[in-house]
Amino acid sequence: MRVSIVDTPANPPDDPRPEPPPEPDPSDCCGEGCVPCVFDAYEAALERYKAALAAWQARHPGC
């Protein structure tokens, strides 16, 4: 039985490109030094997005 590379678990048929997180509006920050600030949460989400995008690009060379 031949298995196509498309059928392998590493290349599932539904593997959409990751979406970047929405950037918070400047007014979302209250300016009172919250820990974490909404911008800290955004930066963490952005780092996760970059890692997910790099992994997706490795699975989809040339895209």
C-alpha positions as CSV (number, residue, x, y, z in Angstrom):
1,M,0.0,0.0,0.0
2,R,1.4,3.4,-1.0
3,V,0.8,6.3,1.3
4,S,0.9,9.8,-0.1
5,I,2.8,12.5,1.8
6,V,-0.5,14.4,1.9
7,D,-2.0,11.6,3.9
8,T,0.6,11.6,6.7
9,P,-0.2,13.0,10.2
10,A,2.4,15.7,9.7
11,N,0.4,17.1,6.7
12,P,-3.2,16.9,7.7
13,P,-5.7,18.0,5.0
14,D,-6.9,20.9,7.2
15,D,-3.8,22.9,8.1
16,P,-4.6,26.6,7.6
17,R,-1.9,29.2,7.9
18,P,-1.8,30.7,11.4
19,E,-3.5,34.1,11.9
20,P,-1.7,36.8,13.8
21,P,-3.3,37.9,17.0
22,P,-5.3,41.1,16.9
23,E,-3.3,44.1,18.1
24,P,-4.9,45.8,21.1
25,D,-6.1,49.3,20.7
26,P,-4.0,51.9,22.7
27,S,-7.2,52.6,24.7
28,D,-7.3,49.0,25.8
29,C,-4.4,49.8,28.3
30,C,-5.5,51.6,31.4
31,G,-2.0,53.0,32.0
32,E,-1.9,51.8,35.7
33,G,0.9,49.3,35.3
34,C,-1.1,46.1,35.3
35,V,0.9,42.9,35.4
36,P,0.3,41.6,32.9
37,C,-0.7,44.5,30.7
38,V,-2.9,43.9,27.6
39,F,0.3,44.7,25.6
40,D,2.2,42.0,27.5
41,A,-0.5,39.5,26.6
42,Y,-0.3,40.7,23.0
43,E,3.5,40.3,22.9
44,A,3.2,36.7,24.2
45,A,0.5,35.9,21.7
46,L,2.6,37.4,18.9
47,E,5.6,35.2,19.9
48,R,3.3,32.1,19.9
49,Y,2.0,33.2,16.4
50,K,5.6,33.6,15.1
51,A,6.5,30.1,16.3
52,A,3.3,28.6,14.8
53,L,3.9,30.4,11.5
54,A,7.5,29.1,11.3
55,A,6.3,25.6,12.0
56,W,3.5,25.9,9.4
57,Q,6.0,27.3,6.8
58,A,8.3,24.3,7.5
59,R,5.3,22.0,6.7
60,H,4.5,24.1,3.6
61,P,7.7,25.1,1.9
62,G,7.3,27.7,-0.8
63,C,4.1,29.2,0.6
